[in-house]
Every structure is written in C-alpha cells, then in structure tokens.
Amino acid sequence: MPSRGPYRAFDILAPTAGAVLIQPIDTLDIHLQLDPPLLEGHRLDLILDGLAVAVESGSTQLQMQGVGFQAHRVQARVRDARGTVVAATRSHGLELRRSTPPGVLP
C-alpha cells in the first residue's frame, strides 16, 4: 500500500507502471521522486521482484545491472533508524526485453 509518510512526494517516475523496455542490455534505470530529500536517520530501499536492495547513497537516480530480460516488479521504501517502513511507493510491474540487432530475426 503506498504511503508518503513524512514526505510531500514519494513515487517512481521511471520506468512507468506497465512499461515494456526493449534494450540491448538487462539494466534498469530507476528515477524516484522524493521531496523533501531523505530525512536524517532514514534510508532508501529498492524492492525488485521481492528482494530489497539498500540504496547506500540515498540517491533518487539508480541503475540496476544484470536484472534479466523478463517481467519485474519494482517498489521503493523509506525506513527509519529502527528499520520500520515509514514511506512506500506503489509496486508496479514492467517488462524488460532484449532488442534485436538490425537484420537479425528474433
């Protein structure tokens, strides 16, 4: 369930829900909206296919490499110093497909 907690805005701006990304490498570029910036004592986690990945820098622009060409679910969460989730975006699905070089049949 989405919750902004102490933040005015917290959402995944890209990729959008339901996106089909066709590209040569299995990398996801994720752009978050977080306003105000991460509060003191809070940490940002990205949940990809049910697995949490801590975002050490608290950056709102992330690149995840080697995620695989398949369907994925992505969500972002903010945890406080005790580890309690204080804000969460909606979880949404997307699909990553490998692009085919020109002149090559799939």
N, CA, C and O atoms as a MOPAC input file, in Angstrom:
PM7 MOZYME 1SCF
protein

 N      0.84500 1    -1.18500 1     0.00000 1
 C      0.00000 1     0.00000 1     0.00000 1
 C      0.89000 1     1.24800 1     0.00000 1
 O      1.77100 1     1.37000 1     0.85100 1
 N      0.67600 1     2.16500 1    -0.93000 1
 C      1.52400 1     3.35900 1    -0.97500 1
 C      1.28100 1     4.26700 1     0.23500 1
 O      0.15800 1     4.40500 1     0.72000 1
 N      2.35900 1     4.87100 1     0.69500 1
 C      2.28400 1     5.81600 1     1.80400 1
 C      3.45500 1     6.77700 1     1.67200 1
 O      4.59700 1     6.34700 1     1.51000 1
 N      3.17900 1     8.08100 1     1.74200 1
 C      4.25000 1     9.06000 1     1.62500 1
 C      4.92200 1     9.31500 1     2.96500 1
 O      6.02200 1     9.86700 1     3.00500 1
 N      4.28100 1     8.92300 1     4.06900 1
 C      4.86800 1     9.15900 1     5.38400 1
 C      5.16800 1    10.63000 1     5.58800 1
 O      4.31000 1    11.47200 1     5.32200 1
 N      6.37500 1    10.96400 1     6.05700 1
 C      6.71800 1    12.36300 1     6.31300 1
 C      7.14800 1    13.13300 1     5.06100 1
 O      7.63600 1    14.25700 1     5.17000 1
 N      6.97400 1    12.54700 1     3.88300 1
 C      7.41600 1    13.16900 1     2.63600 1
 C      6.23100 1    13.75100 1     1.87100 1
 O      5.15900 1    13.14800 1     1.82500 1
 N      6.42500 1    14.91900 1     1.27400 1
 C      5.37800 1    15.53600 1     0.45400 1
 C      5.14000 1    14.72800 1    -0.81800 1
 O      4.01300 1    14.64200 1    -1.30500 1
 N      6.21300 1    14.13300 1    -1.35300 1
 C      6.10400 1    13.35600 1    -2.58800 1
 C      7.07000 1    12.17600 1    -2.52200 1
 O      8.22100 1    12.33000 1    -2.11300 1
 N      6.59800 1    11.00000 1    -2.92300 1
 C      7.44100 1     9.81400 1    -2.99800 1
 C      6.82000 1     8.89400 1    -4.03100 1
 O      5.73900 1     8.34400 1    -3.81900 1
 N      7.51500 1     8.72900 1    -5.15900 1
 C      6.96500 1     7.93500 1    -6.24600 1
 C      8.09000 1     7.47400 1    -7.17000 1
 O      9.19400 1     8.02000 1    -7.15800 1
 N      7.77900 1     6.45500 1    -7.97000 1
 C      8.69200 1     6.01000 1    -9.02500 1
 C      8.27500 1     6.73600 1   -10.30000 1
 O      7.17500 1     6.52200 1   -10.80900 1
 N      9.15600 1     7.59600 1   -10.81600 1
 C      8.85800 1     8.35400 1   -12.03100 1
 C      9.15500 1     7.53500 1   -13.28100 1
 O      8.43200 1     7.63600 1   -14.27300 1
 N     10.21300 1     6.72200 1   -13.24400 1
 C     10.58200 1     5.88200 1   -14.39800 1
 C     11.30500 1     4.65100 1   -13.87700 1
 O     12.09300 1     4.75100 1   -12.93600 1
 N     11.05500 1     3.51200 1   -14.46200 1
 C     10.11300 1     3.27300 1   -15.54500 1
 C      8.67200 1     3.33100 1   -15.03000 1
 O      8.41200 1     3.13100 1   -13.84400 1
 N      7.75700 1     3.60500 1   -15.93500 1
 C      6.35400 1     3.71500 1   -15.56500 1
 C      5.72700 1     2.33600 1   -15.41300 1
 O      6.23000 1     1.35100 1   -15.95400 1
 N      4.64200 1     2.27900 1   -14.68400 1
 C      3.92600 1     1.01000 1   -14.49400 1
 C      3.48500 1     0.46300 1   -15.84800 1
 O      2.95100 1     1.19600 1   -16.68000 1
 N      3.71200 1    -0.82400 1   -16.05900 1
 C      3.31800 1    -1.47700 1   -17.29900 1
 C      4.25900 1    -1.25900 1   -18.46000 1
 O      3.97800 1    -1.71100 1   -19.57100 1
 N      5.37700 1    -0.57400 1   -18.23300 1
 C      6.32500 1    -0.29200 1   -19.31800 1
 C      6.90900 1    -1.57500 1   -19.89100 1
 O      7.16200 1    -2.53500 1   -19.16300 1
 N      7.11700 1    -1.58100 1   -21.19000 1
 C      7.85300 1    -2.64400 1   -21.87000 1
 C      9.11700 1    -1.98100 1   -22.40900 1
 O      9.06400 1    -1.18800 1   -23.34800 1
 N     10.24800 1    -2.31700 1   -21.80300 1
 C     11.52400 1    -1.70900 1   -22.18300 1
 C     12.27600 1    -2.66100 1   -23.09200 1
 O     12.55400 1    -3.80000 1   -22.71800 1
 N     12.60500 1    -2.19100 1   -24.28800 1
 C     13.32900 1    -3.00300 1   -25.26000 1
 C     14.70700 1    -2.38000 1   -25.41400 1
 O     14.84600 1    -1.25900 1   -25.90400 1
 N     15.72200 1    -3.12200 1   -24.98900 1
 C     17.08000 1    -2.58100 1   -24.97900 1
 C     18.10400 1    -3.70800 1   -25.08400 1
 O     17.76800 1    -4.87200 1   -24.86500 1
 N     19.36000 1    -3.36700 1   -25.42100 1
 C     20.37400 1    -4.40300 1   -25.65300 1
 C     20.95600 1    -5.02000 1   -24.37900 1
 O     21.47700 1    -6.13500 1   -24.43000 1
 N     20.88300 1    -4.32900 1   -23.24100 1
 C     21.45100 1    -4.88000 1   -22.00400 1
 C     20.38000 1    -4.90000 1   -20.91400 1
 O     19.45900 1    -4.08300 1   -20.91800 1
 N     20.51300 1    -5.84400 1   -19.98000 1
 C     19.48700 1    -6.01100 1   -18.94100 1
 C     19.77600 1    -5.12200 1   -17.72100 1
 O     20.08200 1    -5.59400 1   -16.62600 1
 N     19.66400 1    -3.82700 1   -17.97100 1
 C     19.88600 1    -2.80400 1   -16.95300 1
 C     18.61500 1    -1.99300 1   -16.78200 1
 O     17.97300 1    -1.61800 1   -17.76300 1
 N     18.25500 1    -1.72600 1   -15.54100 1
 C     17.10200 1    -0.88000 1   -15.26200 1
 C     17.57600 1     0.46300 1   -14.72900 1
 O     18.32300 1     0.51700 1   -13.75200 1
 N     17.14900 1     1.53600 1   -15.36000 1
 C     17.38500 1     2.88500 1   -14.85800 1
 C     16.12400 1     3.29400 1   -14.11400 1
 O     15.03900 1     3.32900 1   -14.69500 1
 N     16.26400 1     3.60100 1   -12.84100 1
 C     15.12000 1     3.92400 1   -11.99800 1
 C     15.26100 1     5.35200 1   -11.49100 1
 O     16.30200 1     5.73900 1   -10.95900 1
 N     14.19900 1     6.12700 1   -11.66500 1
 C     14.17800 1     7.51800 1   -11.22300 1
 C     13.04600 1     7.68600 1   -10.21300 1
 O     11.88500 1     7.40300 1   -10.50900 1
 N     13.40100 1     8.14700 1    -9.02400 1
 C     12.43400 1     8.33300 1    -7.95100 1
 C     12.18300 1     9.80700 1    -7.69800 1
 O     13.04900 1    10.64800 1    -7.94400 1
 N     11.00700 1    10.11000 1    -7.21300 1
 C     10.67900 1    11.44800 1    -6.72100 1
 C     10.61100 1    11.33600 1    -5.20200 1
 O      9.85100 1    10.52600 1    -4.67200 1
 N     11.39800 1    12.14200 1    -4.50300 1
 C     11.41300 1    12.14300 1    -3.04000 1
 C     11.56400 1    13.58400 1    -2.57500 1
 O     12.61100 1    14.20300 1    -2.76200 1
 N     10.50200 1    14.11100 1    -1.96800 1
 C     10.50300 1    15.50400 1    -1.52900 1
 C      9.89800 1    15.58600 1    -0.13800 1
 O      8.75100 1    15.18000 1     0.05100 1
 N     10.62700 1    16.09400 1     0.83000 1
 C     11.99300 1    16.60700 1     0.76400 1
 C     12.98600 1    15.45400 1     0.58300 1
 O     12.59000 1    14.28900 1     0.62800 1
 N     14.27600 1    15.76700 1     0.37700 1
 C     15.28000 1    14.71300 1     0.29000 1
 C     15.25500 1    13.83800 1     1.55200 1
 O     14.66600 1    14.20700 1     2.56800 1
 N     15.88700 1    12.70600 1     1.46700 1
 C     15.90000 1    11.72800 1     2.56100 1
 C     16.20500 1    12.40100 1     3.90100 1
 O     17.22300 1    13.07800 1     4.04600 1
 N     15.33100 1    12.21300 1     4.85900 1
 C     15.49100 1    12.81600 1     6.18300 1
 C     16.59200 1    12.11100 1     6.97300 1
 O     16.88400 1    10.94100 1     6.72800 1
 N     17.19400 1    12.81500 1     7.90800 1
 C     18.26100 1    12.24900 1     8.73500 1
 C     17.77600 1    10.98500 1     9.43800 1
 O     16.68500 1    10.96200 1    10.00700 1
 N     18.59600 1     9.93000 1     9.39300 1
 C     18.25900 1     8.66500 1    10.03300 1
 C     17.42900 1     7.74300 1     9.15900 1
 O     17.21100 1     6.58700 1     9.52400 1
 N     16.95700 1     8.22500 1     8.00800 1
 C     16.16900 1     7.39400 1     7.10000 1
 C     17.07900 1     6.78200 1     6.03500 1
 O     18.12600 1     7.33300 1     5.69400 1
 N     16.65400 1     5.63800 1     5.52500 1
 C     17.40500 1     5.01900 1     4.42900 1
 C     16.43000 1     4.53800 1     3.36500 1
 O     15.28100 1     4.20200 1     3.65100 1
 N     16.91300 1     4.51600 1     2.14900 1
 C     16.10100 1     4.17000 1     0.99000 1
 C     16.40200 1     2.73700 1     0.56800 1
 O     17.56200 1     2.33900 1     0.46600 1
 N     15.34600 1     1.97100 1     0.32700 1
 C     15.46400 1     0.60800 1    -0.19400 1
 C     14.70700 1     0.52700 1    -1.50500 1
 O     13.66100 1     1.15400 1    -1.67100 1
 N     15.24000 1    -0.24600 1    -2.43100 1
 C     14.53700 1    -0.54900 1    -3.66700 1
 C     14.17200 1    -2.02800 1    -3.60700 1
 O     15.02400 1    -2.86900 1    -3.31900 1
 N     12.92500 1    -2.34300 1    -3.87400 1
 C     12.45900 1    -3.72400 1    -3.86000 1
 C     12.27600 1    -4.14700 1    -5.31400 1
 O     11.41800 1    -3.61700 1    -6.02000 1
 N     13.09000 1    -5.10500 1    -5.75400 1
 C     12.99200 1    -5.62100 1    -7.11900 1
 C     12.63400 1    -7.09200 1    -7.03000 1
 O     13.40100 1    -7.89800 1    -6.50200 1
 N     11.46900 1    -7.43700 1    -7.54500 1
 C     10.98900 1    -8.81700 1    -7.53600 1
 C     11.00200 1    -9.41400 1    -6.12900 1
 O     11.34800 1   -10.58100 1    -5.94200 1
 N     10.62200 1    -8.60400 1    -5.14800 1
 C     10.51100 1    -9.08000 1    -3.77000 1
 C     11.78900 1    -9.04100 1    -2.96500 1
 O     11.76800 1    -9.34000 1    -1.77100 1
 N     12.90900 1    -8.67900 1    -3.58500 1
 C     14.19100 1    -8.62000 1    -2.87400 1
 C     14.59700 1    -7.16800 1    -2.63400 1
 O     14.62000 1    -6.35900 1    -3.56100 1
 N     14.91400 1    -6.85100 1    -1.38700 1
 C     15.29200 1    -5.48400 1    -1.03000 1
 C     16.76300 1    -5.23300 1    -1.31800 1
 O     17.62400 1    -6.05800 1    -1.01100 1
 N     17.03300 1    -4.08800 1    -1.90900 1
 C     18.39300 1    -3.64100 1    -2.18200 1
 C     18.54400 1    -2.26600 1    -1.54100 1
 O     17.83900 1    -1.32600 1    -1.90900 1
 N     19.46200 1    -2.14500 1    -0.58100 1
 C     19.68100 1    -0.85600 1     0.07700 1
 C     20.35100 1     0.10600 1    -0.89800 1
 O     21.28300 1    -0.26400 1    -1.61200 1
 N     19.86900 1     1.33400 1    -0.91900 1
 C     20.45500 1     2.38300 1    -1.74800 1
 C     21.34500 1     3.20200 1    -0.82100 1
 O     20.87800 1     4.10100 1    -0.12200 1
 N     22.62600 1     2.87800 1    -0.82800 1
 C     23.56600 1     3.44700 1     0.13900 1
 C     23.62200 1     4.96500 1     0.11800 1
 O     23.68300 1     5.59900 1     1.17100 1
 N     23.60200 1     5.54100 1    -1.04700 1
 C     23.76900 1     6.99400 1    -1.15300 1
 C     22.47500 1     7.75800 1    -0.91200 1
 O     22.50000 1     8.97700 1    -0.74100 1
 N     21.34100 1     7.05300 1    -0.89700 1
 C     20.06100 1     7.72700 1    -0.80700 1
 C     19.69200 1     8.41200 1    -2.10700 1
 O     18.77900 1     9.23700 1    -2.14200 1
 N     20.40300 1     8.07200 1    -3.18300 1
 C     20.19100 1     8.69500 1    -4.49100 1
 C     18.81900 1     8.34700 1    -5.05000 1
 O     18.31300 1     7.24600 1    -4.82800 1
 N     18.22100 1     9.27800 1    -5.76900 1
 C     16.92500 1     9.03900 1    -6.38600 1
 C     17.05100 1     8.64100 1    -7.86000 1
 O     16.04100 1     8.44200 1    -8.53600 1
 N     18.29300 1     8.52300 1    -8.36200 1
 C     18.52700 1     8.02100 1    -9.70900 1
 C     19.45900 1     6.82400 1    -9.59100 1
 O     20.61900 1     6.95400 1    -9.20100 1
 N     18.92700 1     5.65400 1    -9.93600 1
 C     19.64900 1     4.40100 1    -9.72700 1
 C     19.75500 1     3.62000 1   -11.02000 1
 O     18.92700 1     3.76000 1   -11.92100 1
 N     20.79000 1     2.79200 1   -11.09700 1
 C     20.92700 1     1.88400 1   -12.22900 1
 C     21.19400 1     0.49600 1   -11.66300 1
 O     22.16600 1     0.28000 1   -10.93900 1
 N     20.31400 1    -0.43800 1   -12.00400 1
 C     20.47900 1    -1.82200 1   -11.56200 1
 C     20.89500 1    -2.64500 1   -12.77300 1
 O     20.19600 1    -2.67800 1   -13.78600 1
 N     22.05000 1    -3.31500 1   -12.65600 1
 C     22.58400 1    -4.08300 1   -13.77700 1
 C     22.33100 1    -5.56800 1   -13.57400 1
 O     22.26400 1    -6.05500 1   -12.44500 1
 N     22.19100 1    -6.28400 1   -14.69600 1
 C     22.04700 1    -7.73700 1   -14.65300 1
 C     20.73200 1    -8.21400 1   -14.06700 1
 O     20.68900 1    -9.24800 1   -13.40000 1
 N     19.65500 1    -7.47300 1   -14.30800 1
 C     18.36800 1    -7.84100 1   -13.71900 1
 C     17.63800 1    -8.94300 1   -14.48800 1
 O     16.71800 1    -9.56500 1   -13.95800 1
 N     18.04200 1    -9.18400 1   -15.72500 1
 C     17.42800 1   -10.24600 1   -16.52400 1
 C     16.33300 1    -9.71800 1   -17.44300 1
 O     15.59800 1    -8.79100 1   -17.10400 1
 N     16.24900 1   -10.33500 1   -18.61300 1
 C     15.20600 1    -9.98800 1   -19.57900 1
 C     13.96600 1   -10.79500 1   -19.22100 1
 O     13.84900 1   -11.97000 1   -19.56900 1
 N     13.05200 1   -10.14900 1   -18.52400 1
 C     11.84400 1   -10.81700 1   -18.03800 1
 C     10.91300 1    -9.76500 1   -17.43800 1
 O     11.20600 1    -8.57000 1   -17.46100 1
 N      9.79500 1   -10.22900 1   -16.90500 1
 C      8.88100 1    -9.33400 1   -16.19100 1
 C      9.44700 1    -9.06800 1   -14.79600 1
 O     10.04100 1    -9.95200 1   -14.17900 1
 N      9.25900 1    -7.85100 1   -14.31000 1
 C      9.75800 1    -7.45600 1   -12.99100 1
 C      8.68500 1    -6.66900 1   -12.24200 1
 O      7.76400 1    -6.11400 1   -12.84200 1
 N      8.82700 1    -6.63500 1   -10.90800 1
 C      8.02700 1    -5.75000 1   -10.05300 1
 C      9.02100 1    -4.89000 1    -9.29100 1
 O     10.04600 1    -5.37300 1    -8.81000 1
 N      8.69900 1    -3.60600 1    -9.19100 1
 C      9.60200 1    -2.67300 1    -8.52800 1
 C      8.81300 1    -1.78700 1    -7.55700 1
 O      7.68100 1    -1.38700 1    -7.83200 1
 N      9.43900 1    -1.49800 1    -6.42400 1
 C      8.85800 1    -0.62200 1    -5.40900 1
 C     10.01600 1     0.04100 1    -4.67100 1
 O     11.11400 1    -0.51000 1    -4.60700 1
 N      9.77100 1     1.21500 1    -4.11900 1
 C     10.77400 1     1.88400 1    -3.28300 1
 C     10.17000 1     2.09600 1    -1.90100 1
 O      8.97000 1     2.33200 1    -1.76300 1
 N     11.02600 1     2.00900 1    -0.87400 1
 C     10.58800 1     2.19700 1     0.50900 1
 C     11.60800 1     3.03600 1     1.25800 1
 O     12.80000 1     3.01700 1     0.95100 1
 N     11.11900 1     3.76900 1     2.23800 1
 C     11.98800 1     4.50800 1     3.15500 1
 C     11.80900 1     3.89000 1     4.53400 1
 O     10.68800 1     3.69700 1     5.00500 1
 N     12.94400 1     3.58300 1     5.17600 1
 C     12.93200 1     3.02500 1     6.53200 1
 C     13.55600 1     4.02800 1     7.48600 1
 O     14.45900 1     4.78100 1     7.11900 1
 N     13.05800 1     4.02500 1     8.72000 1
 C     13.64700 1     4.89600 1     9.73600 1
 C     14.82300 1     4.19900 1    10.40300 1
 O     15.19100 1     3.09400 1    10.00600 1
 N     15.41200 1     4.82500 1    11.40200 1
 C     16.60600 1     4.29300 1    12.06900 1
 C     16.34700 1     2.93300 1    12.71100 1
 O     17.27700 1     2.14200 1    12.86300 1
 N     15.10300 1     2.64700 1    13.09000 1
 C     14.76200 1     1.35500 1    13.69400 1
 C     14.46700 1     0.28400 1    12.64300 1
 O     14.27500 1    -0.88400 1    12.98100 1
 N     14.43000 1     0.68400 1    11.36400 1
 C     14.14300 1    -0.26900 1    10.29500 1
 C     12.67600 1    -0.36000 1     9.92900 1
 O     12.29200 1    -1.18600 1     9.10100 1
 N     11.85300 1     0.47800 1    10.53600 1
 C     10.42600 1     0.49300 1    10.25000 1
 C     10.16700 1     1.24000 1     8.93700 1
 O     10.71500 1     2.32000 1     8.71300 1
 N      9.33400 1     0.66100 1     8.07600 1
 C      8.97400 1     1.32800 1     6.82100 1
 C      8.08300 1     2.52200 1     7.15500 1
 O      7.01300 1     2.36100 1     7.74100 1
 N      8.53200 1     3.72000 1     6.77700 1
 C      7.77000 1     4.94300 1     7.05000 1
 C      7.15300 1     5.53300 1     5.77900 1
 O      6.28600 1     6.40300 1     5.86300 1
 N      7.58900 1     5.07100 1     4.61000 1
 C      7.01900 1     5.52800 1     3.33800 1
 C      7.27200 1     4.44400 1     2.29200 1
 O      8.29300 1     3.75600 1     2.32400 1
 N      6.32400 1     4.30600 1     1.36600 1
 C      6.46800 1     3.30000 1     0.30600 1
 C      5.73500 1     3.76600 1    -0.94200 1
 O      4.66700 1     4.37200 1    -0.86000 1
 N      6.31800 1     3.47700 1    -2.09400 1
 C      5.64800 1     3.76200 1    -3.36200 1
 C      4.73400 1     2.59000 1    -3.69700 1
 O      4.76400 1     1.55300 1    -3.03400 1
 N      3.93200 1     2.76700 1    -4.72200 1
 C      3.17400 1     1.63500 1    -5.26200 1
 C      4.16200 1     0.64400 1    -5.86400 1
 O      5.21700 1     1.03200 1    -6.36500 1
 N      3.81800 1    -0.61400 1    -5.81300 1
 C      4.59300 1    -1.63900 1    -6.51200 1
 C      4.00400 1    -1.74100 1    -7.91200 1
 O      2.79200 1    -1.88000 1    -8.07500 1
 N      4.86000 1    -1.67200 1    -8.91500 1
 C      4.31900 1    -1.83500 1   -10.25600 1
 C      5.17800 1    -2.73900 1   -11.11700 1
 O      6.37600 1    -2.91500 1   -10.89900 1
 N      4.50100 1    -3.30300 1   -12.10800 1
 C      5.16100 1    -4.24600 1   -12.99100 1
 C      5.66800 1    -3.58000 1   -14.25300 1
 O      5.16000 1    -2.54700 1   -14.68900 1
 N      6.69100 1    -4.20500 1   -14.82700 1
 C      7.25000 1    -3.77700 1   -16.09400 1
 C      7.90200 1    -4.99000 1   -16.73100 1
 O      8.09800 1    -6.01400 1   -16.07600 1
 N      8.23000 1    -4.87500 1   -17.98700 1
 C      8.88500 1    -5.98100 1   -18.67200 1
 C     10.11900 1    -5.48000 1   -19.39300 1
 O     10.09700 1    -4.43700 1   -20.04600 1
 N     11.19500 1    -6.23700 1   -19.26500 1
 C     12.45000 1    -5.90500 1   -19.93100 1
 C     12.69800 1    -6.94500 1   -21.01600 1
 O     12.78500 1    -8.14100 1   -20.73800 1
 N     12.81200 1    -6.46800 1   -22.27100 1
 C     13.04200 1    -7.36500 1   -23.41300 1
 C     14.32900 1    -6.98300 1   -24.11500 1
 O     14.69400 1    -5.81000 1   -24.19400 1
 N     15.00700 1    -7.99800 1   -24.62100 1
 C     16.25000 1    -7.76700 1   -25.37300 1
 C     15.91200 1    -7.25900 1   -26.77000 1
 O     15.05000 1    -7.81000 1   -27.45400 1
 N     16.61000 1    -6.19300 1   -27.18200 1
 C     16.42300 1    -5.68900 1   -28.55100 1
 C     17.17200 1    -6.60400 1   -29.51200 1
 O     18.17000 1    -7.23000 1   -29.15500 1
 N     16.67100 1    -6.66300 1   -30.72100 1
 C     17.28700 1    -7.48500 1   -31.75300 1
 C     18.06300 1    -6.57600 1   -32.68900 1
 O     17.51200 1    -5.59100 1   -33.18000 1
 N     19.35100 1    -6.88500 1   -32.95300 1
 C     20.11900 1    -6.02900 1   -33.86600 1
 C     19.47300 1    -5.99000 1   -35.24700 1
 O     18.82900 1    -6.96100 1   -35.64600 1
 N     19.62600 1    -4.90500 1   -35.97900 1
 C     19.06700 1    -4.80300 1   -37.32700 1
 C     19.53400 1    -5.96900 1   -38.19900 1
 O     20.70800 1    -6.34000 1   -38.17100 1
 N     18.61200 1    -6.54200 1   -38.97000 1
 C     18.95400 1    -7.62200 1   -39.89300 1
 C     18.99300 1    -8.99300 1   -39.26100 1
 O     19.26100 1    -9.97800 1   -39.94900 1
 N     18.72800 1    -9.08700 1   -37.94800 1
 C     18.72000 1   -10.38600 1   -37.26800 1
 C     17.28500 1   -10.71900 1   -36.90300 1
 O     16.58500 1    -9.91100 1   -36.29300 1
 N     16.85400 1   -11.91000 1   -37.27900 1
 C     15.49500 1   -12.33900 1   -36.95900 1
 C     15.43400 1   -12.80000 1   -35.50700 1
 O     16.36800 1   -13.42500 1   -35.00600 1
 N     14.31800 1   -12.48400 1   -34.83000 1
 C     14.19600 1   -12.90000 1   -33.41400 1
 C     14.06600 1   -14.41000 1   -33.28700 1
 O     13.95500 1   -14.92900 1   -32.17600 1

